[in-house]
């Protein structure tokens, strides 16, 4: 039981050392993720359409 208590204390001590991001940092990161996801989806959609057209042209 002593090891569990020590583990919890160490975890708490480590979490106090963490520098949590501010609101502005989180918002800017979310914007980057959303824009990247939209761009990646558009590229994959374009590749899908081109492959579909290529397969339809062959068959």
Beta strands, then each sheet from edge to edge (+ up, - down):
end
